[in-house]
Amino acid sequence: MAHYDGGHASSKQTVLHKRLSDVYGAHRVVLRRLWLRPAARDPRQEHPSPPPVETTTRGRSLLFLAAALALASSISPEAPVYLPENGYIALNVPLTRARTGSASTRTTHPHFLRLFGEAARGAGVRNPLLNPCSLKTKGEMLRDSRNPELLRELAPLTVSCSHPEAARMQDRPQGNCGYCFPCLIRRASLAVPGWDDAEYAWDALTDSGLIDETDRQRGADLRAVLNGAFGERPDSDLLRNAPLPAGSHADHLAVWRRGNEELRSWLKAGAQGSLAAVVARLP
């Protein structure tokens, strides 16, 4: 299942689906797409939405899971829903204190998936929600791919960005912006197998404005990553973020630590200019 809220993501999904179906067979790779974005107020509605109208995308995650369960249950009551999210992002430990609580989403956190699964079963939907990558970083997922040649070919066509069309008004190429948190994780993970090609609207490693212009929101995620990945983080930062399954604490702590190390390694190896000066001062 693929979700989209703009033309850029939609076109990428079509290209990727065709290539994957060519390799693995159209009978195994079937594209089911869902347009998902906040609805505009429509005065013609029989029951207009009450003010204020929701204009954020905070509810998308819940809709993603519900749509996937609906599709899986239409196939079979036991058909699993696979959520191949890397463990570092699934845990999504807040990078700064300002990002605690609802400011850091936990859509694929083990605790949330357990609670969501219980709620679904209470509604009569038994399909399991499974994350087979919960104990791997994104870089480890790339490194351990069973088809690295195809992955290397298709990786540049994928979009990880929070706002892939943000560059349009500044005459920069649309796609991965390069400065949001998902883009930074993407680049650090692609560096693990040596595939970081820096094809982004903004190059976080070399664009000094992201560090120097502290009054601009554009560099906020990079500054947060520097705080979160290089700071001395106690185990309690992970453990108080949300409960973890019994007996899994050590494994989840390990994947969180390795994810931070991926970010540090990428920044230390490639930072230039103002960013390099900042990284050099960090432990």
C-alpha positions in Angstrom: 0.0 0.0 0.0 1.3 3.5 -0.9 0.1 6.8 0.5 0.5 10.2 -1.2 -0.6 13.8 -0.7 1.0 15.4 -3.7 2.0 14.8 -7.3 5.7 14.3 -6.7 5.2 11.3 -4.4 2.6 9.8 -6.7 4.8 9.8 -9.7 7.7 8.2 -7.8 5.5 5.4 -6.6 4.4 4.6 -10.1 8.0 4.4 -11.3 9.1 2.3 -8.4 6.2 -0.1 -8.7 6.9 -0.7 -12.4 10.5 -1.6 -11.7 9.7 -3.8 -8.8 7.0 -5.7 -10.7 9.4 -6.2 -13.6 11.9 -7.9 -11.2 9.6 -9.8 -8.9 6.5 -10.3 -11.0 3.3 -8.3 -11.3 1.5 -11.0 -9.4 3.7 -10.4 -6.3 3.9 -6.6 -6.4 0.5 -5.0 -6.6 0.2 -1.2 -6.1 -2.7 0.0 -3.9 -2.6 3.8 -3.4 -4.4 6.1 -1.1 -4.7 9.9 -1.4 -4.4 11.2 2.2 -4.3 14.8 3.3 -6.3 17.2 5.5 -9.7 17.9 3.8 -10.6 21.4 2.9 -13.7 23.0 4.4 -16.6 22.5 2.0 -19.8 24.6 2.6 -21.8 22.2 0.5 -21.3 19.4 3.0 -24.6 18.3 4.6 -22.8 18.4 8.0 -19.9 20.9 7.7 -16.8 20.3 9.9 -16.9 22.2 13.1 -14.2 24.8 13.7 -11.3 24.7 14.0 -10.6 22.5 10.9 -7.6 20.2 11.3 -4.9 21.4 9.0 -1.9 19.3 10.2 -0.9 15.8 9.2 -0.8 14.4 12.7 -3.6 12.0 12.1 -2.0 10.4 9.0 -0.2 7.7 10.9 -3.4 6.4 12.4 -5.1 6.5 9.0 -2.1 4.6 7.4 -2.4 1.8 9.9 -6.2 1.6 9.6 -6.1 1.6 5.8 -3.5 -1.2 5.8 -5.5 -3.3 8.2 -8.6 -2.8 6.1 -6.8 -4.0 3.0 -5.2 -6.9 4.8 -8.5 -8.0 6.3 -10.2 -8.0 2.9 -7.6 -10.6 1.8 -7.7 -12.8 4.9 -8.3 -12.5 8.6 -4.8 -13.7 9.2 -3.0 -11.7 6.5 -0.2 -9.7 8.3 0.5 -6.1 7.8 4.3 -5.6 7.5 5.6 -2.2 8.7 9.3 -2.3 7.6 10.4 0.7 9.7 14.0 0.8 11.0 14.2 0.5 14.8 15.9 3.9 15.3 13.0 5.8 13.8 10.4 3.4 15.3 11.7 4.3 18.8 12.0 8.0 17.8 13.6 9.1 21.0 13.2 12.9 21.2 16.4 14.6 20.1 15.8 17.5 22.5 13.6 18.2 25.5 11.4 20.4 23.3 10.5 17.4 21.2 9.1 15.2 23.9 5.5 14.0 24.1 3.4 14.4 20.9 6.2 16.5 19.3 7.9 13.2 18.4 5.6 10.7 16.7 5.8 7.0 17.6 3.6 5.4 14.9 5.7 2.2 14.8 6.9 2.2 18.4 6.5 -1.4 19.8 4.2 -0.1 22.5 1.9 1.8 20.1 1.7 -1.1 17.7 0.7 -3.4 20.6 -2.0 -1.0 21.8 -3.3 -0.4 18.2 -3.4 -4.2 17.6 -5.4 -4.7 20.8 -7.9 -2.0 19.7 -8.2 -3.6 16.3 -8.8 -7.0 17.7 -11.4 -5.5 20.0 -13.2 -4.3 16.8 -12.9 -7.8 15.3 -9.8 -7.3 13.1 -7.3 -10.0 13.9 -4.6 -9.2 11.3 -1.2 -8.9 13.0 0.9 -5.7 12.7 4.6 -6.8 12.3 7.8 -4.8 12.0 10.5 -7.2 10.9 13.2 -4.4 11.1 12.5 -3.2 14.6 16.0 -4.1 15.8 18.0 -2.7 12.8 19.1 0.8 12.0 18.2 2.1 8.6 21.9 1.8 7.5 21.8 -1.9 8.6 18.7 -2.5 6.6 20.5 -1.2 3.5 23.7 -3.1 4.3 21.8 -6.4 4.7 19.6 -6.1 1.6 19.3 -9.4 -0.3 19.2 -7.5 -3.6 21.8 -4.7 -3.1 22.1 -4.0 -6.9 18.4 -3.3 -7.3 18.3 -1.3 -4.1 21.2 0.8 -5.2 19.4 1.4 -8.5 16.1 2.5 -6.9 17.3 4.3 -3.9 17.8 7.7 -5.7 14.2 7.4 -6.9 12.7 7.1 -3.4 11.4 10.0 -1.3 12.0 10.0 2.5 11.3 13.8 3.0 8.8 15.4 5.3 8.0 18.1 2.7 9.3 17.1 -0.7 7.7 20.1 -2.5 9.1 22.7 -0.1 11.8 23.7 -2.6 9.4 24.6 -5.4 9.1 28.3 -4.4 12.9 28.7 -4.3 13.6 27.3 -7.7 15.3 24.3 -6.2 14.7 20.7 -7.4 11.7 19.0 -5.7 12.2 15.7 -3.9 14.2 15.2 -0.8 14.8 18.6 0.8 18.0 17.5 2.7 17.4 19.3 5.9 14.4 17.6 7.6 15.0 14.8 10.1 13.9 12.0 7.7 16.3 13.4 5.1 19.2 13.5 7.6 18.5 9.9 8.7 18.3 8.9 5.0 21.7 10.4 4.2 23.4 8.8 7.3 22.0 5.4 6.4 22.9 5.6 2.8 26.5 6.4 3.9 26.7 3.0 5.5 26.9 1.1 2.2 28.6 4.1 0.6 25.6 5.4 -1.4 25.3 9.0 0.0 25.2 11.0 -3.2 24.1 14.4 -1.8 21.4 14.9 -4.4 19.1 17.1 -2.2 17.7 20.6 -2.5 19.9 21.6 0.4 23.1 19.8 1.3 23.2 19.6 5.1 26.9 18.8 5.2 28.0 21.9 3.2 25.2 24.5 3.4 26.5 26.7 6.3 23.2 28.7 6.4 21.5 25.7 8.1 23.9 26.2 11.1 24.6 29.9 10.9 21.1 31.3 10.4 19.7 30.2 13.8 16.6 32.3 13.3 15.4 30.1 10.4 13.4 27.0 11.1 15.1 25.2 8.2 18.1 24.3 10.3 16.2 23.2 13.4 16.3 19.5 12.7 20.1 19.5 12.0 20.7 21.4 15.2 18.5 18.9 17.1 20.4 16.0 15.5 23.7 17.5 16.7 22.2 17.7 20.2 20.7 14.3 20.2 23.4 12.2 18.5 26.4 13.8 20.2 25.0 14.4 23.7 25.5 12.1 26.6 22.2 10.4 26.6 21.3 8.2 29.6 19.3 4.9 29.0 16.4 6.6 30.7 15.9 8.8 27.6 14.7 5.8 25.8 13.0 4.0 28.6 10.7 7.0 29.5 9.8 7.6 25.9 7.3 4.7 26.0 7.1 1.2 27.5 9.0 -1.6 25.8 8.1 -5.3 25.5 9.4 -7.4 28.4 12.8 -8.7 27.8 13.6 -6.4 24.9 15.1 -3.4 26.7 18.7 -4.3 25.9 18.1 -4.9 22.2 16.2 -1.6 21.8 18.8 0.3 23.7 21.4 -1.2 21.4 19.6 -0.2 18.2 19.1 3.3 19.5 22.8 3.7 20.3 23.8 2.3 16.9 21.5 4.7 15.2 23.1 7.7 17.0 26.5 6.3 15.9 25.4 6.2 12.3 24.5 9.9 12.5 27.8 10.8 14.2 29.9 8.9 11.7 28.2 10.5 8.7 28.6 14.0 10.2 32.2 13.5 11.2 33.1 12.1 7.8 31.4 14.7 5.6 30.8 18.0 7.5 32.3 21.1 6.0 32.4 24.8 6.8 30.4 25.9 9.8 29.0 22.5 10.4 32.6 21.0 10.6 33.6 23.6 13.1 30.6 22.7 15.3 31.1 18.9 15.0 34.8 19.3 15.9 33.8 20.8 19.3 31.4 18.0 20.1 32.5 14.9 22.1 
